[in-house]
Amino acid sequence: MASSTPPTLTTTKPYQNHHIQGLQNHHRRTHNGHNPHHPSPKVSLHPPTPTNKPPVPVPATVTAGGSSSLQHRNSTFAPLSSSKSELAADFSGRRSTRFVSKMHFGRPKAGGSSRHSVLAEDALQQLIRCSGDDRLVESVLLNFQSKLCGSDDYNFLLRELGNRNEWSMAIQCFEFAVSRERRRTEQGKLASSVISVLGRLGKIDLAKKVFETAVSQGYGNTVYAYSALISAYAKSGLCDDAINVFDTMKLSGLKPNLVTYNALIDACGKGGADFKRASEIFDDMLNNGFQPDRITYNSLLAVCSGGGLWETAMNLFNEMSYRGIEPDIYTYNTLLDVASSGGHMDSAFQIMTEMATKNIMPNEVTYSTVIRGCAKSGRLDQALGLVGEMKYAGIRLDRVSYNNLLAIYASLGRFEEALNVVKEMENTGFRKDVVTYNALLDGFGKQGRYDKVKELFKRMKTERVPANLLTYSTLISVYLKGGMYKDATEMYKEFKHEGLKADVVFYSEIIDSLCKKGLVESSALLLDEMTRKGIQPNVVTYNSIINAFGQSPNTGFSNDPKQDAVADEDRIIKVFEQLASGNLSVVEKGRKEIICVLGVFRKMHELEIKPNVVTFSAILNACSRCSTFEEASLLLDELRLFDNQVYGVAHGLLMGYRESVWVHALSLFDEVKRMDASTASAFYNALTDMLWHFGQKRGAQLVVLEGKRRQVWENTWSDSCLDLHLMSSGAARACVHAWLLNICSIVYQGHELPALLSILTGWGKHSKVVGDCALKRAIEALLGGMGSPFRVATSNIGRFISPGPVVAAWIRESNTPNLLLLQDDRRASASPQTSTFNLHPLPLPF
């Protein structure tokens, strides 16, 4: 998020005045881990209505002013595997990541006792000194053979060697122990231990080999060995493999236990499976008589994190408390990840407050998670404040925290501070890794510092930090956006030479870069290339192309039949080389582009790619760039096929205000409000731009005011300042009219205006010239057309200012109120089919 005033480091605690009332209420109703009214309740994701129990409150997002509003619900928990409408579940989008599962990797486990002997610890120290020498390892094991106390000592060695990443030595130790153990049960325990160790270290093939050997030799056909293999697959996010092992286990006559079910649910979370799949496993667990524990719920919360299911996560958290299961640090950190990933940062701060009341203190994972969420939501000053608080609390920054911090500074263009973070990171003992370099490359690239980008990449090679897929996609994207097509071509060729395999994210990044240059047809070519190579495009890929409609230059690629005849040619190189050579020809932009975009819609339907709210925003944005209502109607028809509710609201508001349409609009806005802040504001911006573009200016203003009421744009409006940073051109212009009308009412009521009035438009986040963004130009033209006294501030070129008395005098001029009242442009909005619609006046609530 651009800012007129760069954020500064602060040690304030943004969450200390917030409180999760609902969470505390649940804890107060339990005692010693049991609910007094339900000594042995039936457990379900859809709990029955409790007898004589008050409704279960769910924390609502805190408003910008700091007041919390709790949504009162019925005494039954909301269903966790269903939602109000098909639209709601898809608004949040999904994250295909195993971040949550790795948040606590390597951290010491709390509690637990060990039954190993002191001699086992001596053996461990000697084994560590023999690392890399198999003969010495064998000698140590033989020396301690008569001294170690059976499988307990060997299991200790396996676990500790795994903690030190000595997987090869762990296997050697296992083979030594199992060959000398004659009891099948003890052999099975050893097999389970080493499978768990290998799974935790990501050595899936080795874990599978150990399992298969154990089964073939008669000691691996146990529920523990199967559970360990399921857990191993889970830790690598291989959900389908984990489920296949589970099915094989049941076919072999073994009955899964709670550990098995927890591992399977864990696999869903780490493998990106949807919540429905995890819910089915949970129901199967209940049907087999197993009660969920903290691990069960933590795993379910991790599934919510991957799917962006904030409300479901809160229901699970409340159900945990209702069942008398106390959350731990992992529970809270996972819940924070759901909140932070979805942009629910006020709720994230509430959760941190709740942690303190339960004597669960934030750790480095807690802070890293919330800092990342603040950065993603554009709350960069709060992110920096949390870093300061983290240091003040004596919590040592980890590698993730340092990389998050330097990424924030880099994104702000504060490179001296970013590089200082790198120095501090290295002085603390953390070497620069690929994540560090990727953040710096992206930051310098976005600021157009291409010489520095090249220097950093050269240094990365010198320091032998291996580039990954994200490194190359970042560099290619930077060069494409900067028009450096030859460099982009060379970087892609180097990527191919390194033998890295492109995935959907890599292609989507390149397609998005081309789309931002307005090259829709080129992007569509790469879309075909993806499909040809067996890479399934996702909704993000399609959204980029749809959103690019109407932004392209009046040029396109020439169609060379000789080039098209080579089916196996790498189309990425072809596109880049045409860009680099300037081999372009003038094309008929409008009709050709819309045919291309309609083809994208067709492919989405064919591949059953389900759209999300970003898709709908992209379609509405495309409509606002159409030169005729006929073109927009073609796009809206596609929207109708995707989601009739969104279509009904968009089309209905285009036709003019009607009470029935507005009722549906309010219902839609209720669902949008559940999304993260950036997604919600993008939808409001897109809808408002479309209405403004086709002359429905009063309708655009009504949508903006509803967004203001729901605080879609944070801290937008006060009597002295209007902040338009996060608004689109249409939304901002509609908001300026409404704000000035509000100022007008203050003047006519006889009140004095503040000494200085300000309108902020930002520094031009996406502009090559600071302060020269499209939004600023639109507002400058609007204010000038009104004859307003607002002028660009000399100290801040993104701010328009005027003294309060001067504005008051302007408002008292006879014609000013008429200038501020918006009128619909009926000619712009009418089409042959709609010119006879009556356009009713809209109420403007303040």
C-alpha positions, 0 to 999 in steps of 0.5 A: 500500500502506498502511503503519503507518509512512510511508516516509522518503527514503533514499539506500540502494541496495537493489540493491547486494547482489544479483547476476544470476549467470545473466547473468554466466555468459553473458557469460563464455562469449563473447569478442570478441562470438562464442561460441567453440564456435559460430562461426556458429550457426543463430539461432532463438527456440528454439535447439538444444541446444549441444554440451558446453555447460552449462545456461543459467541464468535469474535467479530472483526474489530472496527478501525476505531477499536470497538468490537462487535460480537455477532450473536448466533444461535446456540448451535455451532455453525456447520463447518462443512457448508456455507451460506452460499456457494459464493461465500466459500470461494471468496477467500481463495485458497493457499496451496502451501505447507507453511503452517505445518512447518511453523513449529518445525525444529522447535523443542517439544514441551513436556514428555518423559523419556525412558532411555538410559544414561548410557544411551546419551553417551552413545549418542555423543560418540555417534555424533562425533563419528558422523560421515564414517560408517565404520566408526558408527558401527564400532560405537554401536558394537561397543554399546550393544551390551550396555543399551537397554533394548528398544527404548534406548535405540528409539532415543538414538533414532529420534535424536539423530533425526533431530540433528538431520543425521538420517543416514546414521539413523538408518544404520542404527535402525538396521543394527538394532532390528537385526539383533532384536528377536521380539517382533513387537520391539522390531515394530517399534523400531520400524515406526520410530525410524519411519517417523524420523525419515518422514519428518526429514522429508525422506519419503522414499526411504521411509516407504522402503523401511515400511515395505521391508518391515511388512515383508519380514513380518514386523511392520504390519502394525497400526503404529507402522502404518500411522508412522508412514501416514504421518510421513506422507502428511509431513510432505503434503502427500495427502492422496498417498496418506489416504491410500496407506490408510485404505490399505491398512483397513483392508489388511484388517488393522483398526486405525487409532486416534494417532492414525486419524490425527495424522490423516487430518494433518495430511489434509492440512499440509497437502492442501486438501479441502475442508470437506475431505478433512471433515469426512475423516473426522466423521469416520473417526467419531463413528469409530468411537474416538474422541478428538484431542488437541492434536485433532483440532490443531490439524483441522485448524491447519486445514482451515489455514490452507483454505482461508476458512476464517469463520470455520476456524473460529467455530473450531476454536470455540468448539475446542473450548466447549469440549474442554480442550485447552488450546496450546501455542500451536493452536493459537499460532495456527489460528493466527495464521488463518486470520493473518492470511485472510487479512483479519488483522484486528482479530489477529491482535485480539487473539494475541491479547487472549493468549496473554490472558491464558499465560500463553506467551507469543513466541517467534512464530507468533510474531513472524505470522502476524508480521507477515499478515500485517505486511500482506494487508499493507499495515507496514507500520504495524508490522515494523512496530511488532518487530520493535515489540518483539525485540523489546520482549527479548524474543530473538528474531529468527530467519523468517522474521528477518526475511519478513522485515527486509521484505517490508523495507524493500517493498517500501523502497527503504533499501538502506534499512533493508540492507541493514537488516541483512547485516544484523541478520548475518551478525546474528548467525543467519546467512543470506538464503534464497528467501533473502535474495528473492525479497531484495530482488523483488524490492529493487525490481519494483523500484526500477533499480535494474542495475542493482537487481543484476548486481544482487543476482551476480552476488547470489551466484558468487556466494553459491546461494542456489536460485529457485523457481521463485528467483527466476520467476521474479527476475523474469517478471521484473525484466518484463515489466521494465520492458527489458525483453532481452534480459527476460529471454536470457533469464528464461533460457538460464532457467531452462538450462538449470533444469528447473521445472516450471509449475503453475505459479511460474507460468502465472507470474509470467502471464501476469507480467505480460498482462500488466503490459497489456499483452492479452493475446501473448498471455493467452498463447502461454495459457495454451502452452501450460495446458500443452505441457500438462500444467493445469492453470488455476483461477489466478492465471485466468484472473490476470488475463481477464483483468488485462482486457482493455489495457493493451496497446494498439499492437499485437503479434504478427502471425507467422505461419512458419513459426506457428508450424513448429508445434514443439517450440517453447512459446515463452521464448517465442513471445519474449523474442518477438517482444525483444525484436519489436516484431509487432503489427497493428491489430484491431484491438477491441473486437480481437481482445474481447474474443480472446477473453471470451475464449478464456471464459470458455476454457474456465468452463471446460476445465471446471475452474471455479471462479472466486471474488477476484474473478468477479472483480476482474470481469467488472474491471473489464466491463469498465474498460469496454467502449460500448455497453454491447461489449460489457453485456457480453462480459456480464453474460459470462458473469451470469454463467459463473454466479447469478447473484453477482450478475444480478447485482451488477446488472441491476445497478447498471439499470438504475436504483431499485429497492429490490436490487439494493436488497440483493446488493446488501446480501452480497456485500455481507458475503464480501465483508467476510473476505480479507480487506484487499479482496473486499476493497478490490470488489467494491472498486471494480463495481464502482468503476463499472457504474461510474464508467457507464454513467451510473454515478449516483449508484457508484456513490451509494456503493462507495458509501456502503463500503465506507459504512462497512469500513472496507477502506480503512480510516478513509473519512474524517471531517478534516481528511479524505484518504483515497489511497486504496480506492479506484478512480471511480470509487475515489471520485464518487467519494470526493463528491460525498465527502464534500457534500458532508463538508457542505452540511457542516458549513450550512449548520453553522459549524467551523471547518478544521483549519486545514482540509486534506485529500490524499491520493498516495504517491503513485504506487504503480507509477514510474514517476512518483506522485504521477498516478492515474488516481491523482490525475483523476482527482486533480481534474475533478477538483479543478472542474468544480473550481475548488480551492484544493491544490497540491501540497508542496511538501507532499505531491500526493496530497491536495490541501486547502485552508478550512475558511477558504473551502467554507467560502467556496461552498457558500457560493451559490452554484457549489452545492449543485456541482457536488450533487451527482447526476446519472449520465443516462446517455452513457448508460443506455443501450438499445435494450435499456434506454427506456429504464427509469432511473430513480434517485438514490438516497445518500446516507452519511 
